[in-house]
C-alpha cells in the first residue's frame, strides 16, 4: 500500500488549473498543452452509493490518465480543469441529491469553457465524463461541435464511444452472469466504488435484490425512474459487486482516456458514438 507521503508526491505531478496564476498559464506551449475537463452530474445512485459516483470516477480517472501520459510523453503539459458537478439527469430527479440541468445548459458550459481557453490559443481538450445518459451526451457533443466550429481546436469525449460501442462487455473478465443488464448503480458501479471509495458504500448493497430495465430504450427516454417502477434508484445487481472487477473497470476508463488523448495529440481520428446512438440523440430535439 502506498504511503500518504507517496500519494502526496504523486498529486504534485498533476497541474491543477485553479492553482495557477495567469502568467504561469500563459507560459504553456499551446502546441503541447492538453486540458482535461471532468464533467458529470451529482445524481442518485441507489440507496448505497454516493451521489458523486460519476463525478468522482471521471475526476479520479482523469488524474490517473494524466499521470500515465506524463510518463509516456513528458514533453506534453497536461492541465486539469476543476471538476464541473453538472449534467443532464432527468431520469433520477425523483430522488434527493440529483442535480439535473437542461441539455442546452451542458452545451453552453462545454462550448463556453473550451472557447474561453481557446481565445488564448489553447487547442486540445478532453471532456472526461462517466455519465452516459444520452441527453447528457447530446449536450456535451453539441457544445464540442459549437466550440470547434468557432475556433481552431480539437475536443474529444473518450468514454461515451467506448461505453456505447459495448467495449466493456467485449473485454470484461468472466463474472458468471450476464452483465448486459447492469445499467445504473449496479454491479459495475458498485464494484467501482468498492474499489475506489469503499468507505462511501453503504453495506446495505449486499442485500439489494436484482432489478432490470432497459434505460436506453426509446420507450423510456424522457421518463423518470419512478415512472418505470424504479423506486430505489438502481438498475442491475449491486449485491454481486466485486472490488477486483472494480479495479479492472477503473483501469479501463483510465486507459481509454489515456489512449484517446495520445491519439488526439498525434492527429488520429477519435472514436465515435455508434450510429444508432447518434440517431437517438438527434431525435431528442423535444427534450430540454
Order of alpha helices (4+ residues) and beta strands (2+ residues): alpha-beta-alpha-beta-alpha-beta-alpha-beta-alpha-beta-alpha-alpha-alpha-alpha-alpha
